Amino acid sequence: MNPETLFQIVNTAVIPAWILIAILPHHKVTQWLVHAIWIPCLLGPVYVWALFFGPPAAEGAGFGSLEGVGLLFQSPIALLAGWVHYLVFDLFIGAWIVRDAKAQGINHWLTLPCLFATLMAGPAGLMLYCLLRIGLKQNPMFVAAVPQGS
């Protein structure tokens, strides 16, 4: 299977998980699929294959400089490995946001912009959630005024 086909498969594979954490965050199907280990277990083999069995990196490629990282990602298979890395970790962070928000008593609807931002730009979404969490702790009356939902 070529890297482009695998890219399409892994991209499509995470969409149902994101939909579940957005609209049914605490449903047992979401618990089983997203909050457990299934997504990393499904995408992990693609990552391992791309990371360890792809073509060798270009000379000078490595993690010691920005140029070296750029050389690493000149290979479509290495780029695929990096993309799978992002997909798995962004989804992991999205699932953590849902669990943490529930534990903190934060209404799920308030987390939706954070989840979308995490899907599109992982660290920005996590930062947005952390700011939301801090802001709500600073103003606990706001949390009490927002009805708690699933």
Sequence and secondary structure as in RCSB ss.txt:
>XXXX:A:sequence
MNPETLFQIVNTAVIPAWILIAILPHHKVTQWLVHAIWIPCLLGPVYVWALFFGPPAAEGAGFGSLEGVGLLFQS
PIALLAGWVHYLVFDLFIGAWIVRDAKAQGINHWLTLPCLFATLMAGPAGLMLYCLLRIGLKQNPMFVAAVPQGS
>XXXX:A:secstr
  HHHHHHHHHHHHHHHHHHHHH TTSHHHHHHTSSSHHHHHHHHHHHHHHHHS    TT SSSSHHHHHHHTTS
HHHHHHHHHHHHHHHHHHHHHHHHHHHHHT  HHHHHHHHHHHHHHHHHHHHHHHHHHHHHHH HHHHHHS    
